[in-house]
């Protein structure tokens, strides 16, 4: 089953999550997100296999292209992963995010990009691409 999860937790739970996610592709944001730019940089380093960032620059449209690229599914299959897990530490710095960037991206943009673009759209795409397998979504 292809599952994608967003887990918002404290640091003490991290080892338990990794233990339960051995067959998953884990993207751990940790406590590194202080703005949307930080969030984008982590995603870009993990899954921008086609160098969209280099070609088009940092921005919401580039982000959407990165997370929607079919090559991500190919890499997941190549790595024999059955879904993705995103871990985000809900720290004081994350709580303080408001309009941190020059483009006025805020905490709600980060949540939208995680939940909608990475979880809901992945669920839809998994259903289309992997018809023979069950796709699931956990939030």
C-alpha positions as a printed NumPy array, in Angstrom:
array([[  0.   ,   0.   ,   0.   ],
       [  1.333,   3.451,  -0.891],
       [  0.83 ,   5.679,   2.099],
       [  1.889,   9.222,   2.746],
       [  1.907,  10.697,   6.22 ],
       [  2.592,  14.013,   7.835],
       [  3.612,  13.578,  11.444],
       [  3.879,  16.637,  13.652],
       [  5.594,  15.569,  16.827],
       [  8.198,  16.242,  19.455],
       [ 11.794,  15.076,  19.194],
       [ 11.391,  12.265,  21.711],
       [  9.081,  10.351,  19.321],
       [ 11.479,  10.452,  16.34 ],
       [ 13.137,   7.018,  16.836],
       [  9.735,   5.351,  17.17 ],
       [  8.58 ,   6.932,  13.896],
       [ 11.738,   5.838,  12.068],
       [ 11.266,   2.306,  13.399],
       [  7.718,   2.108,  12.05 ],
       [  8.701,   3.677,   8.714],
       [ 11.458,   1.363,   7.467],
       [  9.727,   0.783,   4.12 ],
       [  8.919,   4.469,   3.691],
       [ 10.852,   7.382,   2.255],
       [ 11.259,   9.632,   5.299],
       [ 11.697,  13.378,   4.878],
       [ 12.55 ,  14.802,   8.266],
       [ 12.12 ,  18.566,   8.518],
       [ 13.143,  18.45 ,  12.152],
       [ 13.207,  21.91 ,  13.672],
       [ 14.841,  23.491,  10.606],
       [ 11.761,  25.352,   9.349],
       [ 11.707,  28.999,  10.32 ],
       [ 10.078,  30.169,   7.066],
       [  8.554,  28.851,   3.843],
       [ 11.984,  29.25 ,   2.226],
       [ 13.465,  26.752,   4.695],
       [ 10.624,  24.334,   3.924],
       [ 11.152,  24.761,   0.168],
       [ 14.915,  24.228,   0.457],
       [ 14.46 ,  20.902,   2.261],
       [ 11.903,  19.617,  -0.261],
       [ 14.034,  20.817,  -3.17 ],
       [ 17.113,  18.962,  -1.89 ],
       [ 15.121,  15.752,  -1.337],
       [ 13.029,  15.44 ,  -4.507],
       [ 14.033,  17.96 ,  -7.201],
       [ 15.486,  15.336,  -9.537],
       [ 14.873,  17.422, -12.672],
       [ 16.575,  20.606, -11.38 ],
       [ 13.433,  22.73 , -11.589],
       [ 14.911,  25.05 ,  -8.968],
       [ 17.961,  25.784, -11.119],
       [ 15.83 ,  26.336, -14.226],
       [ 12.959,  28.381, -12.757],
       [ 14.079,  29.697,  -9.358],
       [ 12.496,  29.398,  -5.941],
       [  8.746,  29.905,  -5.814],
       [  5.365,  28.279,  -5.367],
       [  5.046,  27.277,  -9.029],
       [  8.465,  25.612,  -8.939],
       [  7.483,  23.832,  -5.723],
       [  4.297,  22.492,  -7.355],
       [  6.292,  21.236, -10.339],
       [  8.863,  19.55 ,  -8.085],
       [  6.317,  17.642,  -5.982],
       [  4.19 ,  16.736,  -8.995],
       [  6.983,  15.338, -11.16 ],
       [  6.488,  11.698, -12.102],
       [ 10.184,  11.032, -11.575],
       [  9.52 ,  11.17 ,  -7.822],
       [  7.288,   8.097,  -8.213],
       [ 10.007,   6.402, -10.26 ],
       [ 12.591,   7.136,  -7.555],
       [ 10.242,   5.786,  -4.894],
       [  9.797,   2.587,  -6.892],
       [ 13.557,   2.386,  -7.547],
       [ 14.251,   2.734,  -3.822],
       [ 11.563,   0.117,  -3.075],
       [  9.649,   2.503,  -0.843],
       [  5.937,   2.131,  -0.167],
       [  5.118,   5.748,   0.541],
       [  6.49 ,   8.843,   2.182],
       [  6.587,  10.066,   5.753],
       [  7.141,  13.733,   6.565],
       [  8.246,  14.562,  10.11 ],
       [  7.918,  18.112,  11.402],
       [  8.9  ,  19.214,  14.901],
       [  6.389,  21.711,  16.186],
       [  8.926,  23.994,  17.875],
       [  8.75 ,  27.519,  19.218],
       [ 10.382,  28.777,  16.008],
       [  7.723,  27.064,  13.916],
       [  4.951,  28.505,  16.113],
       [  6.33 ,  32.012,  15.531],
       [  6.208,  31.835,  11.724],
       [  4.041,  34.562,  10.317],
       [  4.86 ,  36.392,   7.084],
       [  8.549,  35.535,   7.065],
       [  9.423,  35.689,   3.385],
       [  9.595,  38.428,   0.829],
       [  6.673,  36.7  ,  -0.929],
       [  4.536,  36.659,   2.235],
       [  4.441,  32.893,   2.565],
       [  3.395,  31.993,   6.07 ],
       [  2.716,  28.96 ,   8.258],
       [ -0.599,  28.264,   6.519],
       [  1.255,  28.08 ,   3.177],
       [  3.59 ,  25.457,   4.644],
       [  0.629,  23.416,   5.919],
       [ -1.158,  23.752,   2.571],
       [  1.936,  22.698,   0.648],
       [  2.456,  19.708,   2.937],
       [ -1.136,  18.55 ,   3.246],
       [ -2.566,  19.39 ,  -0.152],
       [  0.379,  19.213,  -2.539],
       [  2.306,  16.415,  -0.883],
       [ -0.451,  14.297,   0.645],
       [ -3.708,  14.828,  -1.246],
       [ -2.175,  15.175,  -4.71 ],
       [  0.098,  12.199,  -4.047],
       [ -2.965,  10.186,  -3.055],
       [ -4.687,  11.117,  -6.313],
       [ -1.593,  10.444,  -8.411],
       [ -0.941,   7.135,  -6.647],
       [ -4.485,   6.027,  -7.494],
       [ -3.921,   6.905, -11.162],
       [ -0.369,   5.613, -11.6  ],
       [ -0.511,   2.518,  -9.406],
       [ -3.972,   1.214, -10.271],
       [ -3.157,  -2.273,  -9.024],
       [ -2.101,  -1.074,  -5.576],
       [ -4.106,   0.552,  -2.831],
       [ -3.227,   4.138,  -2.106],
       [ -3.946,   5.556,   1.32 ],
       [ -3.624,   8.893,   3.019],
       [ -3.049,   9.523,   6.718],
       [ -3.081,  12.944,   8.297]])
